Amino acid sequence: MPADHFDTVIIGGAVIGSAIAYFLSDNPDYTGTILVVEPDPTYELSSTTLSCASIRHQFSNPVNVELSLFGTEFLADFHNRVEVGGNSPDLCFRDTGYLFLSTDSGWATLEASHRTQTECGADITLMDREQLGHRFPYLAVDDLAGGSIGVAGEGTFDAFALMWGLRQCARRNGAEYATDRAVGLQVEDNRVVSVQLESGRTVGCNHAVNAAGPRSAAIAEMAGIELPVEPRNRSVFVFDAAEPAERNLPMIVDPSGIYVRSEPPHFIAGAPPTDDMAVDPDDLTVVHEEFRDLIWPVLVQRIPSFDRLKVKHSWAGHYAYNTLDQNAIVGPAQPVENLILANGFSGHGLQQAPGVGRAVAEKLTYGEYTSIDLNQLGYARVVAGEPFPESAII
Ligand SMILES: Cc1cc2nc3c(=O)[nH]c(=O)nc-3n(C[C@H](O)[C@H](O)[C@H](O)COP(=O)(O)OP(=O)(O)OC[C@H]3O[C@@H](n4cnc5c(N)ncnc54)[C@H](O)[C@@H]3O)c2cc1C
C-alpha cells in the first residue's frame, strides 16, 4: 500500500463529488478516509455553477421523481444538515414550481407522468386548456391541450450555496480536498489501485469515484471504461421585458423544449440547440443566435407581452450529456468494480445530487443501496445498450 493512501478518492469536487463526500463523511458506519480531488476551487467553470439551479418533481420515471423528492427534503432542512459552527450558506430557495405545457400529441404522456408523480407522493396539478388559461392569463394556450404545475417543493435556489454547504460540512467531518487534477488511474486485476495527480502525487485507494462531470468519459477511459458522456453546450440568456404581463413566472417548459422563468428582477431562458453536438470541454462560447432564432420567436408567441425584450447577459455551461438516454449513470463500472460512476446527469444533476450522494455513500459503506434503489441507473444498461426510459428531459 502506498504511504499516500485514502479509502475513497473522489475525482471532481463540485456538487456531485461534494454530495458523495458529505454523505460518506456524515455516516457513522463509514470509517474510511476520503480525499476529494478538484482542480478549480473557484468552481468557475463547473456545470454546477453554470446551471439554471432548479428542482422539479415532474419526471416520468419513479426513480427520478424519488431522487428529486429527496432533493427537496434535503434543501428544506439544508441549514440543519450542513451547518458548521452554526453557519450555512443561504440557499435562497424560491418555491416557484415548474409548468410543463403540452399539445394534444404529448397529453397522454403528461397524464401518465402525472399518475406516476402522484403515486410517488409529488404534489402536481394537471390542468386542461381552460384551467391553464384561467390560471395563467398571460399565456397563449390555443394550441395547447393543457399543462401540469408543481404545487410545492419545485423551484430555484443558489447552486453554488448547495455545493459549498456540502463541501464545507464534508471537510468539517474529515474529508480532505486537494487542489489537483487526476491524470491517470493505475488498474491491476480490474481494480483501481491508485490515482495519479497532475502535481506528481500518487494516491492509493480502495475505491475511486468518478464525479468529473462533462469530463467524466476521460476519467473512465483511464481505467479502460467506455462512458457515453460528452460535453454539450447549453447557452442561457438573461433578459428584461419592456412591459411583462407577469413578473413571477414559474419555470415554464414549452412543448418546443424552450424554457423560461423569472430570475428577479430579470428573466432567463434557454433552448435545446438544433445542432446538438459534443464540444471541446474548454469551449464555453455562448451561441447568441439561439436567442434570436430559437427562443424569441417561441417566447413571443407563448407570452405575447414579451414582444419587447432586451438581452442583458448570457452564459454557457456544459451538460454532461449521456448519449444513450440523457440520464445519470450511477454505480460500479464493469469490469473495474471499485471505480464508482456518478456521471451523465445531462440537465438534472444538481437536484439529484443529494439523492445520488446518499446512494453512492450507501453503496460504498454497505455494498448496496439502502434508501432509493439506483440499480436501474447502473452501468449495466450501458453495457447492454438498453436506454433507461425518461420522457421529461429538458
Ligand atoms: C445551462 C445548464 C443548466 C442546468 N440546469 C439545471 C437545473 O436547473 N437543475 C438541475 O438539476 N441540473 C441542471 N443542470 C445540470 C447540472 O448543472 C449538472 O448535472 C450538475 O451540476 C453536475 O454536477 P457534477 O458535479 O457532476 O459536474 P460539475 O459541476 O461539472 O463538476 C465536475 C467537477 O469535476 C472537476 N474535474 C474535471 N476533470 C477533473 C479531473 N481530471 N480531476 C479532478 N477533477 C476534475 C471539475 O473541475 C468540476 O469542478 C444544468 C446544466 C447546465 C449546463
The ligand as an SDF file (V2000), in Angstrom:
LIG
                    3D

 53 58  0  0  0  0  0  0  0  0999 V2000
  -27.0420   25.5520  -18.5840 C   0  0  0  0  0  0  0  0  0  0  0  0
  -27.3030   24.4360  -17.6280 C   0  0  0  0  0  0  0  0  0  0  0  0
  -28.4810   24.4350  -16.8980 C   0  0  0  0  0  0  0  0  0  0  0  0
  -28.7160   23.3920  -15.9690 C   0  0  0  0  0  0  0  0  0  0  0  0
  -29.8310   23.4860  -15.1900 N   0  0  0  0  0  0  0  0  0  0  0  0
  -30.0550   22.5480  -14.2390 C   0  0  0  0  0  0  0  0  0  0  0  0
  -31.1570   22.6660  -13.3730 C   0  0  0  0  0  0  0  0  0  0  0  0
  -31.9180   23.6190  -13.4260 O   0  0  0  0  0  0  0  0  0  0  0  0
  -31.3460   21.6830  -12.4650 N   0  0  0  0  0  0  0  0  0  0  0  0
  -30.5050   20.6040  -12.3600 C   0  0  0  0  0  0  0  0  0  0  0  0
  -30.7550   19.7170  -11.5450 O   0  0  0  0  0  0  0  0  0  0  0  0
  -29.4290   20.4900  -13.1620 N   0  0  0  0  0  0  0  0  0  0  0  0
  -29.1810   21.4290  -14.0930 C   0  0  0  0  0  0  0  0  0  0  0  0
  -28.0920   21.3430  -14.9150 N   0  0  0  0  0  0  0  0  0  0  0  0
  -27.2250   20.1600  -14.7930 C   0  0  0  0  0  0  0  0  0  0  0  0
  -26.3330   20.2930  -13.5800 C   0  0  0  0  0  0  0  0  0  0  0  0
  -25.6540   21.5250  -13.6180 O   0  0  0  0  0  0  0  0  0  0  0  0
  -25.3090   19.1570  -13.5910 C   0  0  0  0  0  0  0  0  0  0  0  0
  -25.9500   17.9150  -13.8200 O   0  0  0  0  0  0  0  0  0  0  0  0
  -24.5790   19.0760  -12.2470 C   0  0  0  0  0  0  0  0  0  0  0  0
  -24.0660   20.3300  -11.8890 O   0  0  0  0  0  0  0  0  0  0  0  0
  -23.4640   18.0500  -12.3670 C   0  0  0  0  0  0  0  0  0  0  0  0
  -22.5670   18.2130  -11.2840 O   0  0  0  0  0  0  0  0  0  0  0  0
  -21.1590   17.4810  -11.3320 P   0  0  0  0  0  0  0  0  0  0  0  0
  -20.5480   17.6950  -10.0140 O   0  0  0  0  0  0  0  0  0  0  0  0
  -21.3460   16.0990  -11.8650 O   0  0  0  0  0  0  0  0  0  0  0  0
  -20.3810   18.2250  -12.5070 O   0  0  0  0  0  0  0  0  0  0  0  0
  -19.5860   19.6010  -12.4830 P   0  0  0  0  0  0  0  0  0  0  0  0
  -20.3260   20.6370  -11.7410 O   0  0  0  0  0  0  0  0  0  0  0  0
  -19.2080   19.9310  -13.8890 O   0  0  0  0  0  0  0  0  0  0  0  0
  -18.2940   19.2410  -11.6600 O   0  0  0  0  0  0  0  0  0  0  0  0
  -17.3030   18.3870  -12.1480 C   0  0  0  0  0  0  0  0  0  0  0  0
  -16.0310   18.7680  -11.4570 C   0  0  0  0  0  0  0  0  0  0  0  0
  -15.0120   17.8570  -11.8320 O   0  0  0  0  0  0  0  0  0  0  0  0
  -13.7990   18.5630  -11.9030 C   0  0  0  0  0  0  0  0  0  0  0  0
  -12.8750   17.8130  -12.7550 N   0  0  0  0  0  0  0  0  0  0  0  0
  -12.8810   17.6750  -14.1130 C   0  0  0  0  0  0  0  0  0  0  0  0
  -11.8510   16.9350  -14.5190 N   0  0  0  0  0  0  0  0  0  0  0  0
  -11.1790   16.5510  -13.4020 C   0  0  0  0  0  0  0  0  0  0  0  0
  -10.0130   15.7800  -13.1750 C   0  0  0  0  0  0  0  0  0  0  0  0
   -9.3040   15.2440  -14.1950 N   0  0  0  0  0  0  0  0  0  0  0  0
   -9.5900   15.6090  -11.9020 N   0  0  0  0  0  0  0  0  0  0  0  0
  -10.2970   16.1400  -10.8590 C   0  0  0  0  0  0  0  0  0  0  0  0
  -11.4050   16.8890  -11.0300 N   0  0  0  0  0  0  0  0  0  0  0  0
  -11.8310   17.1010  -12.2830 C   0  0  0  0  0  0  0  0  0  0  0  0
  -14.1770   19.9070  -12.4840 C   0  0  0  0  0  0  0  0  0  0  0  0
  -13.2160   20.9050  -12.1700 O   0  0  0  0  0  0  0  0  0  0  0  0
  -15.5470   20.1670  -11.8610 C   0  0  0  0  0  0  0  0  0  0  0  0
  -15.4820   21.0130  -10.7310 O   0  0  0  0  0  0  0  0  0  0  0  0
  -27.7930   22.3450  -15.8300 C   0  0  0  0  0  0  0  0  0  0  0  0
  -26.6150   22.3510  -16.5690 C   0  0  0  0  0  0  0  0  0  0  0  0
  -26.3550   23.3810  -17.4500 C   0  0  0  0  0  0  0  0  0  0  0  0
  -25.0660   23.4020  -18.2070 C   0  0  0  0  0  0  0  0  0  0  0  0
  1  2  1  0
  2  3  1  0
  2 52  2  0
  3  4  2  0
  4  5  1  0
  4 50  1  0
  5  6  2  0
  6  7  1  0
  6 13  1  0
  7  8  2  0
  7  9  1  0
  9 10  1  0
 10 11  2  0
 10 12  1  0
 12 13  2  0
 13 14  1  0
 14 15  1  0
 14 50  1  0
 15 16  1  0
 16 17  1  0
 16 18  1  0
 18 19  1  0
 18 20  1  0
 20 21  1  0
 20 22  1  0
 22 23  1  0
 23 24  1  0
 24 25  2  0
 24 26  1  0
 24 27  1  0
 27 28  1  0
 28 29  2  0
 28 30  1  0
 28 31  1  0
 31 32  1  0
 32 33  1  0
 33 34  1  0
 33 48  1  0
 34 35  1  0
 35 36  1  0
 35 46  1  0
 36 37  1  0
 36 45  1  0
 37 38  2  0
 38 39  1  0
 39 40  1  0
 39 45  2  0
 40 41  1  0
 40 42  2  0
 42 43  1  0
 43 44  2  0
 44 45  1  0
 46 47  1  0
 46 48  1  0
 48 49  1  0
 50 51  2  0
 51 52  1  0
 52 53  1  0
M  END
$$$$
